Amino acid sequence: MDRCAMEFIARRWWRRAEVWAIAIVLVAGGTVLGYQACYWSLAEKQAMQVEEIRSAYAAAMNERDKRLDELTRKTGTAVEKASKAATTATQAADKALEAVDRVSQ
């Protein structure tokens, strides 16, 4: 074959190699871009789930605080009632002692 034909064939094969190289670069770039988009979407969903968990935890803590406040209030009223009952029992014991003293005199 003469030189012109050889150069034509070489250029043709080189163009094919260039097209394949460009195709490989484009596919690799698309793969990396797709992976990054997936990872970004996953990170966004995870952040939303963490936010939901935090809000649920905050709501549970508020409910717990309400229950503790109610328990504290009920305990306070129970202490007041027990104190009144103890005072009444002390007064009754004092009156019983007075009655015993009167009887023994």
N, CA, C and O atoms as CSV, one atom per row, in Angstrom:
chain,resi,resn,atom,element,x,y,z
A,1,MET,N,N,0.844,-1.172,0.000
A,1,MET,CA,C,0.000,0.000,0.000
A,1,MET,C,C,0.886,1.230,0.000
A,1,MET,O,O,1.995,1.251,0.534
A,2,ASP,N,N,0.360,2.196,-0.597
A,2,ASP,CA,C,1.170,3.410,-0.624
A,2,ASP,C,C,0.974,4.206,0.650
A,2,ASP,O,O,0.114,3.901,1.476
A,3,ARG,N,N,1.757,5.185,0.777
A,3,ARG,CA,C,1.818,5.969,2.016
A,3,ARG,C,C,0.508,6.697,2.299
A,3,ARG,O,O,0.100,6.782,3.457
A,4,CYS,N,N,-0.144,7.211,1.302
A,4,CYS,CA,C,-1.395,7.962,1.466
A,4,CYS,C,C,-2.486,7.058,2.051
A,4,CYS,O,O,-3.233,7.472,2.938
A,5,ALA,N,N,-2.570,5.846,1.556
A,5,ALA,CA,C,-3.568,4.908,2.067
A,5,ALA,C,C,-3.272,4.530,3.509
A,5,ALA,O,O,-4.186,4.421,4.326
A,6,MET,N,N,-2.003,4.332,3.820
A,6,MET,CA,C,-1.619,3.989,5.198
A,6,MET,C,C,-1.970,5.127,6.163
A,6,MET,O,O,-2.475,4.886,7.259
A,7,GLU,N,N,-1.701,6.350,5.751
A,7,GLU,CA,C,-2.037,7.493,6.614
A,7,GLU,C,C,-3.547,7.609,6.795
A,7,GLU,O,O,-4.021,7.932,7.884
A,8,PHE,N,N,-4.310,7.343,5.718
A,8,PHE,CA,C,-5.764,7.394,5.809
A,8,PHE,C,C,-6.287,6.362,6.810
A,8,PHE,O,O,-7.144,6.668,7.639
A,9,ILE,N,N,-5.768,5.151,6.724
A,9,ILE,CA,C,-6.184,4.085,7.644
A,9,ILE,C,C,-5.769,4.426,9.073
A,9,ILE,O,O,-6.543,4.219,10.007
A,10,ALA,N,N,-4.565,4.943,9.249
A,10,ALA,CA,C,-4.086,5.303,10.587
A,10,ALA,C,C,-4.941,6.407,11.190
A,10,ALA,O,O,-5.295,6.361,12.368
A,11,ARG,N,N,-5.272,7.414,10.361
A,11,ARG,CA,C,-6.136,8.491,10.883
A,11,ARG,C,C,-7.514,7.961,11.247
A,11,ARG,O,O,-8.100,8.354,12.255
A,12,ARG,N,N,-8.023,7.059,10.408
A,12,ARG,CA,C,-9.341,6.494,10.689
A,12,ARG,C,C,-9.324,5.721,12.004
A,12,ARG,O,O,-10.233,5.895,12.816
A,13,TRP,N,N,-8.339,4.886,12.242
A,13,TRP,CA,C,-8.249,4.126,13.486
A,13,TRP,C,C,-7.981,5.036,14.673
A,13,TRP,O,O,-8.491,4.801,15.768
A,14,TRP,N,N,-7.192,6.062,14.460
A,14,TRP,CA,C,-6.927,7.008,15.551
A,14,TRP,C,C,-8.211,7.720,15.960
A,14,TRP,O,O,-8.456,7.929,17.148
A,15,ARG,N,N,-9.033,8.094,14.973
A,15,ARG,CA,C,-10.316,8.738,15.285
A,15,ARG,C,C,-11.215,7.784,16.074
A,15,ARG,O,O,-11.891,8.196,17.016
A,16,ARG,N,N,-11.218,6.524,15.686
A,16,ARG,CA,C,-12.006,5.544,16.448
A,16,ARG,C,C,-11.505,5.449,17.888
A,16,ARG,O,O,-12.297,5.402,18.829
A,17,ALA,N,N,-10.199,5.422,18.044
A,17,ALA,CA,C,-9.628,5.362,19.399
A,17,ALA,C,C,-9.983,6.621,20.180
A,17,ALA,O,O,-10.281,6.552,21.373
A,18,GLU,N,N,-9.952,7.770,19.510
A,18,GLU,CA,C,-10.333,9.014,20.187
A,18,GLU,C,C,-11.797,8.968,20.616
A,18,GLU,O,O,-12.130,9.362,21.734
A,19,VAL,N,N,-12.660,8.495,19.744
A,19,VAL,CA,C,-14.088,8.408,20.072
A,19,VAL,C,C,-14.294,7.483,21.264
A,19,VAL,O,O,-15.061,7.811,22.170
A,20,TRP,N,N,-13.625,6.336,21.279
A,20,TRP,CA,C,-13.764,5.419,22.408
A,20,TRP,C,C,-13.212,6.036,23.692
A,20,TRP,O,O,-13.801,5.876,24.761
A,21,ALA,N,N,-12.093,6.734,23.592
A,21,ALA,CA,C,-11.516,7.375,24.782
A,21,ALA,C,C,-12.464,8.437,25.324
A,21,ALA,O,O,-12.678,8.528,26.533
A,22,ILE,N,N,-13.033,9.243,24.424
A,22,ILE,CA,C,-13.990,10.272,24.862
A,22,ILE,C,C,-15.222,9.612,25.470
A,22,ILE,O,O,-15.739,10.082,26.483
A,23,ALA,N,N,-15.698,8.527,24.861
A,23,ALA,CA,C,-16.867,7.821,25.402
A,23,ALA,C,C,-16.571,7.277,26.794
A,23,ALA,O,O,-17.410,7.372,27.690
A,24,ILE,N,N,-15.386,6.709,26.979
A,24,ILE,CA,C,-15.015,6.180,28.301
A,24,ILE,C,C,-14.943,7.298,29.326
A,24,ILE,O,O,-15.405,7.138,30.455
A,25,VAL,N,N,-14.363,8.435,28.937
A,25,VAL,CA,C,-14.279,9.576,29.860
A,25,VAL,C,C,-15.674,10.078,30.212
A,25,VAL,O,O,-15.948,10.384,31.372
A,26,LEU,N,N,-16.562,10.165,29.213
A,26,LEU,CA,C,-17.928,10.626,29.487
A,26,LEU,C,C,-18.684,9.656,30.393
A,26,LEU,O,O,-19.383,10.085,31.310
A,27,VAL,N,N,-18.550,8.365,30.145
A,27,VAL,CA,C,-19.232,7.369,30.985
A,27,VAL,C,C,-18.674,7.415,32.404
A,27,VAL,O,O,-19.434,7.361,33.371
A,28,ALA,N,N,-17.359,7.514,32.535
A,28,ALA,CA,C,-16.758,7.587,33.874
A,28,ALA,C,C,-17.208,8.851,34.596
A,28,ALA,O,O,-17.521,8.811,35.786
A,29,GLY,N,N,-17.241,9.968,33.883
A,29,GLY,CA,C,-17.708,11.217,34.494
A,29,GLY,C,C,-19.159,11.132,34.920
A,29,GLY,O,O,-19.526,11.605,35.996
A,30,GLY,N,N,-19.994,10.525,34.071
A,30,GLY,CA,C,-21.402,10.347,34.424
A,30,GLY,C,C,-21.574,9.441,35.629
A,30,GLY,O,O,-22.441,9.670,36.472
A,31,THR,N,N,-20.741,8.409,35.703
A,31,THR,CA,C,-20.801,7.500,36.851
A,31,THR,C,C,-20.427,8.225,38.135
A,31,THR,O,O,-21.097,8.081,39.157
A,32,VAL,N,N,-19.364,8.997,38.077
A,32,VAL,CA,C,-18.937,9.744,39.267
A,32,VAL,C,C,-19.991,10.768,39.650
A,32,VAL,O,O,-20.302,10.928,40.830
A,33,LEU,N,N,-20.547,11.467,38.659
A,33,LEU,CA,C,-21.585,12.458,38.946
A,33,LEU,C,C,-22.823,11.786,39.543
A,33,LEU,O,O,-23.420,12.312,40.483
A,34,GLY,N,N,-23.210,10.627,39.002
A,34,GLY,CA,C,-24.352,9.894,39.557
A,34,GLY,C,C,-24.099,9.438,40.978
A,34,GLY,O,O,-24.985,9.521,41.829
A,35,TYR,N,N,-22.898,8.958,41.237
A,35,TYR,CA,C,-22.542,8.530,42.593
A,35,TYR,C,C,-22.610,9.710,43.558
A,35,TYR,O,O,-23.140,9.582,44.662
A,36,GLN,N,N,-22.079,10.847,43.148
A,36,GLN,CA,C,-22.106,12.025,44.014
A,36,GLN,C,C,-23.539,12.499,44.261
A,36,GLN,O,O,-23.876,12.893,45.378
A,37,ALA,N,N,-24.378,12.462,43.234
A,37,ALA,CA,C,-25.778,12.857,43.402
A,37,ALA,C,C,-26.487,11.905,44.357
A,37,ALA,O,O,-27.267,12.341,45.204
A,38,CYS,N,N,-26.220,10.607,44.225
A,38,CYS,CA,C,-26.817,9.617,45.138
A,38,CYS,C,C,-26.362,9.859,46.568
A,38,CYS,O,O,-27.166,9.830,47.500
A,39,TYR,N,N,-25.088,10.093,46.729
A,39,TYR,CA,C,-24.536,10.316,48.062
A,39,TYR,C,C,-25.119,11.581,48.675
A,39,TYR,O,O,-25.429,11.603,49.866
A,40,TRP,N,N,-25.273,12.632,47.882
A,40,TRP,CA,C,-25.845,13.879,48.374
A,40,TRP,C,C,-27.297,13.668,48.795
A,40,TRP,O,O,-27.727,14.162,49.837
A,41,SER,N,N,-28.052,12.929,47.974
A,41,SER,CA,C,-29.446,12.642,48.301
A,41,SER,C,C,-29.542,11.814,49.577
A,41,SER,O,O,-30.399,12.067,50.423
A,42,LEU,N,N,-28.669,10.835,49.714
A,42,LEU,CA,C,-28.655,10.004,50.915
A,42,LEU,C,C,-28.320,10.831,52.150
A,42,LEU,O,O,-28.933,10.658,53.203
A,43,ALA,N,N,-27.354,11.724,52.023
A,43,ALA,CA,C,-26.987,12.578,53.156
A,43,ALA,C,C,-28.140,13.498,53.530
A,43,ALA,O,O,-28.372,13.749,54.712
A,44,GLU,N,N,-28.863,14.002,52.539
A,44,GLU,CA,C,-30.005,14.870,52.811
A,44,GLU,C,C,-31.114,14.102,53.537
A,44,GLU,O,O,-31.706,14.608,54.490
A,45,LYS,N,N,-31.388,12.885,53.082
A,45,LYS,CA,C,-32.419,12.069,53.738
A,45,LYS,C,C,-32.009,11.722,55.166
A,45,LYS,O,O,-32.834,11.730,56.079
A,46,GLN,N,N,-30.740,11.421,55.343
A,46,GLN,CA,C,-30.261,11.098,56.684
A,46,GLN,C,C,-30.375,12.313,57.598
A,46,GLN,O,O,-30.746,12.173,58.763
A,47,ALA,N,N,-30.064,13.492,57.090
A,47,ALA,CA,C,-30.193,14.709,57.893
A,47,ALA,C,C,-31.653,14.950,58.273
A,47,ALA,O,O,-31.940,15.380,59.390
A,48,MET,N,N,-32.580,14.673,57.346
A,48,MET,CA,C,-33.999,14.841,57.662
A,48,MET,C,C,-34.433,13.837,58.723
A,48,MET,O,O,-35.214,14.177,59.612
A,49,GLN,N,N,-33.938,12.603,58.640
A,49,GLN,CA,C,-34.282,11.597,59.648
A,49,GLN,C,C,-33.735,11.985,61.015
A,49,GLN,O,O,-34.409,11.821,62.031
A,50,VAL,N,N,-32.511,12.501,61.033
A,50,VAL,CA,C,-31.926,12.939,62.305
A,50,VAL,C,C,-32.749,14.081,62.884
A,50,VAL,O,O,-32.968,14.129,64.095
A,51,GLU,N,N,-33.207,15.001,62.041
A,51,GLU,CA,C,-34.041,16.111,62.509
A,51,GLU,C,C,-35.359,15.591,63.081
A,51,GLU,O,O,-35.822,16.080,64.111
A,52,GLU,N,N,-35.970,14.598,62.417
A,52,GLU,CA,C,-37.203,14.005,62.932
A,52,GLU,C,C,-36.965,13.338,64.284
A,52,GLU,O,O,-37.779,13.467,65.199
A,53,ILE,N,N,-35.861,12.635,64.404
A,53,ILE,CA,C,-35.538,11.965,65.668
A,53,ILE,C,C,-35.325,12.992,66.764
A,53,ILE,O,O,-35.783,12.808,67.891
A,54,ARG,N,N,-34.630,14.076,66.438
A,54,ARG,CA,C,-34.394,15.119,67.443
A,54,ARG,C,C,-35.693,15.779,67.879
A,54,ARG,O,O,-35.882,16.051,69.065
A,55,SER,N,N,-36.593,16.038,66.930
A,55,SER,CA,C,-37.862,16.658,67.310
A,55,SER,C,C,-38.706,15.696,68.146
A,55,SER,O,O,-39.371,16.120,69.091
A,56,ALA,N,N,-38.687,14.401,67.806
A,56,ALA,CA,C,-39.425,13.416,68.611
A,56,ALA,C,C,-38.828,13.318,70.007
A,56,ALA,O,O,-39.557,13.188,70.990
A,57,TYR,N,N,-37.509,13.380,70.095
A,57,TYR,CA,C,-36.847,13.332,71.401
A,57,TYR,C,C,-37.211,14.564,72.226
A,57,TYR,O,O,-37.465,14.462,73.426
A,58,ALA,N,N,-37.234,15.727,71.578
A,58,ALA,CA,C,-37.602,16.953,72.289
A,58,ALA,C,C,-39.049,16.874,72.780
A,58,ALA,O,O,-39.349,17.293,73.898
A,59,ALA,N,N,-39.939,16.340,71.952
A,59,ALA,CA,C,-41.337,16.192,72.370
A,59,ALA,C,C,-41.444,15.223,73.544
A,59,ALA,O,O,-42.207,15.463,74.480
A,60,ALA,N,N,-40.689,14.136,73.499
A,60,ALA,CA,C,-40.711,13.169,74.602
A,60,ALA,C,C,-40.163,13.798,75.880
A,60,ALA,O,O,-40.684,13.545,76.966
A,61,MET,N,N,-39.129,14.603,75.761
A,61,MET,CA,C,-38.567,15.268,76.944
A,61,MET,C,C,-39.555,16.282,77.522
A,61,MET,O,O,-39.661,16.419,78.741
A,62,ASN,N,N,-40.278,16.994,76.653
A,62,ASN,CA,C,-41.299,17.927,77.140
A,62,ASN,C,C,-42.403,17.179,77.877
A,62,ASN,O,O,-42.867,17.618,78.930
A,63,GLU,N,N,-42.819,16.051,77.320
A,63,GLU,CA,C,-43.851,15.237,77.982
A,63,GLU,C,C,-43.348,14.726,79.330
A,63,GLU,O,O,-44.084,14.731,80.317
A,64,ARG,N,N,-42.096,14.285,79.365
A,64,ARG,CA,C,-41.512,13.809,80.624
A,64,ARG,C,C,-41.457,14.938,81.651
A,64,ARG,O,O,-41.755,14.728,82.826
A,65,ASP,N,N,-41.074,16.136,81.204
A,65,ASP,CA,C,-41.026,17.274,82.120
A,65,ASP,C,C,-42.413,17.603,82.667
A,65,ASP,O,O,-42.561,17.928,83.845
A,66,LYS,N,N,-43.434,17.515,81.797
A,66,LYS,CA,C,-44.803,17.765,82.263
A,66,LYS,C,C,-45.201,16.743,83.331
A,66,LYS,O,O,-45.787,17.090,84.356
A,67,ARG,N,N,-44.869,15.482,83.067
A,67,ARG,CA,C,-45.213,14.429,84.034
A,67,ARG,C,C,-44.464,14.622,85.347
A,67,ARG,O,O,-45.030,14.430,86.424
A,68,LEU,N,N,-43.196,15.002,85.258
A,68,LEU,CA,C,-42.431,15.244,86.486
A,68,LEU,C,C,-42.993,16.427,87.261
A,68,LEU,O,O,-43.066,16.392,88.489
A,69,ASP,N,N,-43.394,17.483,86.539
A,69,ASP,CA,C,-44.005,18.631,87.214
A,69,ASP,C,C,-45.304,18.229,87.904
A,69,ASP,O,O,-45.570,18.638,89.034
A,70,GLU,N,N,-46.115,17.419,87.208
A,70,GLU,CA,C,-47.370,16.946,87.799
A,70,GLU,C,C,-47.089,16.077,89.027
A,70,GLU,O,O,-47.766,16.201,90.047
A,71,LEU,N,N,-46.095,15.204,88.926
A,71,LEU,CA,C,-45.728,14.355,90.060
A,71,LEU,C,C,-45.230,15.200,91.227
A,71,LEU,O,O,-45.561,14.928,92.381
A,72,THR,N,N,-44.440,16.218,90.929
A,72,THR,CA,C,-43.943,17.108,91.982
A,72,THR,C,C,-45.096,17.842,92.655
A,72,THR,O,O,-45.131,17.977,93.878
A,73,ARG,N,N,-46.039,18.315,91.843
A,73,ARG,CA,C,-47.199,19.013,92.406
A,73,ARG,C,C,-48.018,18.075,93.286
A,73,ARG,O,O,-48.423,18.442,94.389
A,74,LYS,N,N,-48.261,16.855,92.788
A,74,LYS,CA,C,-49.036,15.897,93.577
A,74,LYS,C,C,-48.294,15.509,94.848
A,74,LYS,O,O,-48.906,15.344,95.903
A,75,THR,N,N,-46.981,15.363,94.749
A,75,THR,CA,C,-46.190,15.030,95.935
A,75,THR,C,C,-46.254,16.162,96.943
A,75,THR,O,O,-46.346,15.927,98.148
A,76,GLY,N,N,-46.205,17.398,96.447
A,76,GLY,CA,C,-46.303,18.561,97.344
A,76,GLY,C,C,-47.637,18.598,98.067
A,76,GLY,O,O,-47.682,18.858,99.270
A,77,THR,N,N,-48.734,18.338,97.346
A,77,THR,CA,C,-50.043,18.332,98.006
A,77,THR,C,C,-50.156,17.159,98.971
A,77,THR,O,O,-50.780,17.281,100.025
A,78,ALA,N,N,-49.553,16.017,98.616
A,78,ALA,CA,C,-49.580,14.869,99.526
A,78,ALA,C,C,-48.798,15.180,100.797
A,78,ALA,O,O,-49.206,14.788,101.890
A,79,VAL,N,N,-47.683,15.879,100.659
A,79,VAL,CA,C,-46.896,16.260,101.841
A,79,VAL,C,C,-47.693,17.220,102.711
A,79,VAL,O,O,-47.691,17.103,103.936
A,80,GLU,N,N,-48.373,18.167,102.077
A,80,GLU,CA,C,-49.199,19.101,102.853
A,80,GLU,C,C,-50.302,18.352,103.600
A,80,GLU,O,O,-50.545,18.624,104.776
A,81,LYS,N,N,-50.966,17.419,102.935
A,81,LYS,CA,C,-52.028,16.653,103.588
A,81,LYS,C,C,-51.467,15.796,104.716
A,81,LYS,O,O,-52.076,15.695,105.781
A,82,ALA,N,N,-50.310,15.178,104.488
A,82,ALA,CA,C,-49.698,14.365,105.535
A,82,ALA,C,C,-49.292,15.237,106.714
A,82,ALA,O,O,-49.419,14.826,107.867
A,83,SER,N,N,-48.806,16.435,106.430
A,83,SER,CA,C,-48.433,17.360,107.507
A,83,SER,C,C,-49.663,17.762,108.317
A,83,SER,O,O,-49.615,17.808,109.546
A,84,LYS,N,N,-50.762,18.050,107.625
A,84,LYS,CA,C,-52.002,18.392,108.330
A,84,LYS,C,C,-52.492,17.208,109.162
A,84,LYS,O,O,-52.947,17.381,110.292
A,85,ALA,N,N,-52.394,16.004,108.595
A,85,ALA,CA,C,-52.818,14.814,109.332
A,85,ALA,C,C,-51.935,14.597,110.551
A,85,ALA,O,O,-52.428,14.224,111.615
A,86,ALA,N,N,-50.630,14.826,110.404
A,86,ALA,CA,C,-49.725,14.678,111.550
A,86,ALA,C,C,-50.045,15.711,112.613
A,86,ALA,O,O,-50.031,15.404,113.805
A,87,THR,N,N,-50.334,16.936,112.190
A,87,THR,CA,C,-50.702,17.976,113.158
A,87,THR,C,C,-51.984,17.594,113.883
A,87,THR,O,O,-52.074,17.735,115.103
A,88,THR,N,N,-52.970,17.113,113.145
A,88,THR,CA,C,-54.232,16.693,113.756
A,88,THR,C,C,-54.000,15.517,114.701
A,88,THR,O,O,-54.586,15.471,115.783
A,89,ALA,N,N,-53.154,14.569,114.307
A,89,ALA,CA,C,-52.858,13.426,115.175
A,89,ALA,C,C,-52.142,13.883,116.436
A,89,ALA,O,O,-52.399,13.362,117.521
A,90,THR,N,N,-51.247,14.854,116.301
A,90,THR,CA,C,-50.553,15.381,117.480
A,90,THR,C,C,-51.550,16.059,118.414
A,90,THR,O,O,-51.498,15.878,119.631
A,91,GLN,N,N,-52.452,16.836,117.835
A,91,GLN,CA,C,-53.469,17.499,118.665
A,91,GLN,C,C,-54.362,16.467,119.344
A,91,GLN,O,O,-54.720,16.632,120.511
A,92,ALA,N,N,-54.724,15.407,118.630
A,92,ALA,CA,C,-55.554,14.360,119.221
A,92,ALA,C,C,-54.804,13.653,120.336
A,92,ALA,O,O,-55.388,13.328,121.369
A,93,ALA,N,N,-53.509,13.410,120.135
A,93,ALA,CA,C,-52.706,12.771,121.181
A,93,ALA,C,C,-52.611,13.677,122.395
A,93,ALA,O,O,-52.688,13.202,123.528
A,94,ASP,N,N,-52.443,14.978,122.175
A,94,ASP,CA,C,-52.398,15.918,123.299
A,94,ASP,C,C,-53.718,15.905,124.063
A,94,ASP,O,O,-53.716,15.895,125.293
A,95,LYS,N,N,-54.837,15.906,123.354
A,95,LYS,CA,C,-56.142,15.885,124.026
A,95,LYS,C,C,-56.338,14.571,124.772
A,95,LYS,O,O,-56.919,14.542,125.857
A,96,ALA,N,N,-55.840,13.468,124.170
A,96,ALA,CA,C,-55.946,12.179,124.852
A,96,ALA,C,C,-55.122,12.190,126.126
A,96,ALA,O,O,-55.558,11.646,127.140
A,97,LEU,N,N,-53.943,12.796,126.100
A,97,LEU,CA,C,-53.114,12.912,127.304
A,97,LEU,C,C,-53.820,13.763,128.358
A,97,LEU,O,O,-53.797,13.446,129.548
A,98,GLU,N,N,-54.445,14.844,127.902
A,98,GLU,CA,C,-55.183,15.685,128.855
A,98,GLU,C,C,-56.325,14.894,129.494
A,98,GLU,O,O,-56.577,15.006,130.694
A,99,ALA,N,N,-57.012,14.094,128.676
A,99,ALA,CA,C,-58.116,13.297,129.208
A,99,ALA,C,C,-57.599,12.260,130.191
A,99,ALA,O,O,-58.226,12.013,131.221
A,100,VAL,N,N,-56.459,11.653,129.880
A,100,VAL,CA,C,-55.875,10.676,130.796
A,100,VAL,C,C,-55.463,11.371,132.084
A,100,VAL,O,O,-55.667,10.825,133.168
A,101,ASP,N,N,-54.887,12.562,131.988
A,101,ASP,CA,C,-54.489,13.308,133.181
A,101,ASP,C,C,-55.713,13.652,134.032
A,101,ASP,O,O,-55.652,13.556,135.258
A,102,ARG,N,N,-56.817,14.050,133.406
A,102,ARG,CA,C,-58.017,14.397,134.162
A,102,ARG,C,C,-58.582,13.166,134.880
A,102,ARG,O,O,-59.024,13.235,136.027
A,103,VAL,N,N,-58.549,12.048,134.169
A,103,VAL,CA,C,-59.090,10.830,134.769
A,103,VAL,C,C,-58.212,10.392,135.929
A,103,VAL,O,O,-58.726,9.945,136.954
A,104,SER,N,N,-56.911,10.510,135.791
A,104,SER,CA,C,-56.013,10.053,136.847
A,104,SER,C,C,-55.994,11.021,138.027
A,104,SER,O,O,-55.513,10.632,139.091
A,105,GLN,N,N,-56.465,12.203,137.914
A,105,GLN,CA,C,-56.461,13.143,139.043
A,105,GLN,C,C,-57.530,12.834,139.977
A,105,GLN,O,O,-57.682,13.519,140.989
